[in-house]
Amino acid sequence: MAEPIKFTYKELAEAMVKSKNIHEGIWGIFVEFGIGATNISQSGKGEDIIPAAIVPAISIGLQRFEKSNNLAVDASEVNPDKQKAG
C-alpha cells in the first residue's frame, strides 16, 4: 500500500478556494461532525458490552474567516482574479 499524501489545512483551503474559483476574502477549513452511539464488546464475545460514541466526519468545506490563521488563506493572494489584474 502506498504512503498517504498529507496536506496542511492551508494547502487544503488553497486547493478548495481555487476549485470554487473564489478570488476575495479569507476562507478556511471547517469540518462538520456527526455523533452516533452503539454498544460494543471489547472482547468480541459479547459478554462485556459497553456504550461507545461514533463521531463521523460528515462534510469538509470552506467558511469565511475574519482574519488569517492556520486554517485559512486569503483568496486574493492564493487565487488572484486574472481578469481584474489584466
URGI-V975652 format. One record per backbone hydrogen bond with DSSP energy under -0.5 kcal/mol. CO is the residue of the C=O (numbers start at 0). NH is the residue of the N-H. Records with the same first field share a line. If there is no record, write none. Layout:
# URGI-V975652
CO = NH ; NH
This chain:
# URGI-V975652
3 = 5
7 = 11
8 = 12
9 = 13
10 = 14
11 = 15
12 = 16
13 = 17
14 = 18
15 = 19
16 = 21
17 = 20
24 = 26 ; 74
25 = 64
26 = 72
27 = 62
29 = 60
30 = 32
31 = 57 ; 58
35 = 53
37 = 51
39 = 41 ; 49
47 = 41
49 = 39
51 = 37
53 = 35 ; 55
55 = 33 ; 57
58 = 31
60 = 29
62 = 27
64 = 25
68 = 71
70 = 28
72 = 26 ; 74
73 = 76 ; 77
74 = 78
79 = 81
80 = 84
81 = 85
